[in-house]
Amino acid sequence: MSYCVNCGVELDNSQKACPLCGTEVNNPHEKPHKEAISPYPKHLDRSAKRFESRMLAGVITIIMLLAIGICLIADLIYSERADWSIIAMSALLLGWIYFAIPMLMLRWNALIYIAIDALSTITFLYVLNMLLPDSTWYLTLAVPLVLLIALLTALNTSIITSKSLSLIQSLACVIVSIGLCVVGIEVILDIYTQSPVSLSWSLFAIVPCAIIAGALLMMDRSVRIKEALKRKLHI
């Protein structure tokens, strides 16, 4: 049995490279075993993974349907009409969309999930808007907030999945987007309260985010720091 010279992981005789950091195995004192069986599977059983995900989604669906049925029956018994159960059923359905759909549709693009979640959230908030007496918050507050968060999430997802930027650059983009989200929230709140649009408390978020993102970009330009991070994080 040998060990990786880079990270110290114990290696099997059949391995030609470290499974953790990818360093080539070169042990002159041990003869190679041509017929040795690798201790790790070469291929992931994707069909088994899909089956397990769909089974879990089925369990979530059954639990959701039972909870919806209990809420509806209880509401009809005590209120003699569907009242508060509409909110409970809508919330349960929203949770099912958040968690079960990604398990059922593993091959979908991440942007599709974000769009479905945003549309579902807007629909759920519309149901609340119809049941509550004050209806001024839906179009001027709820919808803009959901669209802002969905847009920034989709932007960060596209940047990360495209792999056009390095890990540090992608992290800097995520941090900047957090600051922009806080600024957007303040602007939306000013519009909702019919106050003059101005930046005040959101500056306490955007300024540190900009400083941290700038520091990360400076680190990304340093070859020495990048190599040290690669050795530490095995990336």
C-alpha positions, 0 to 999 in steps of 0.5 A: 500500500502506498500514499500520495506524495502530495496530500497523503491519501492512502492509495490502492495498488490498482490506482495510477493517480490519487483520487483526491488531488490527481497526482500521478502514483509513482512508487518504485518499490512496488510492482504494478498490478495489471489485473488489480481491481479498482476499489472505486467504480469507474461509472456512476449508476445514473439510473439508480440515482434517478430511481432514488430521487424519484422514490424520494419525490414520490414520498414527498408527494404522498406526504403533501397530499395527506397534509392537504387532505387533512387541512381541507377536511379540518377546515370544512368541518370547523369552518364549513368552507375552505378558508385558511386551508387554501393558504396551507394547501398553497404553501404545501404545493409551493414546497412540493414544487421547490423540492420534488420537481428537481428530483423528478426532472434531473436533466433540466437546466438550472435556469428552468428550476429558477423560473418555475420557482419564481413563477410559483412564488408569485402565484402563491403570493397572489393567492395570499393577496386575494385572501388578505384585505390589503392588496397594495403590496402585491404588485409594488412589493412582492412581485418586484422582490421575487423577480429581483432575487430570481434574476440575480440567482439566474445570473449567478447560476449562469456564470458558475455553470458556464465555467467562463470565470475562475472560482475566485472570480465567480465568488466575487460575482456572487458577493457583488450580487448580494450587495446589489440585491440589498440595494434593490430591496431598498429601492423597491421599499422606497417605491412601495412606501412612496418615499424618495428613492435614495441609498442609505442602509443598503450602503452598509451592504454594498460597500463591504461587498464591493471591497471583498470582491475587489480583494478577491479579484486582486488575489485572483491576479496573484499566481502564488496565491492561486497555486496555494489555494489549489494545493489547499482546496485540491481544485 
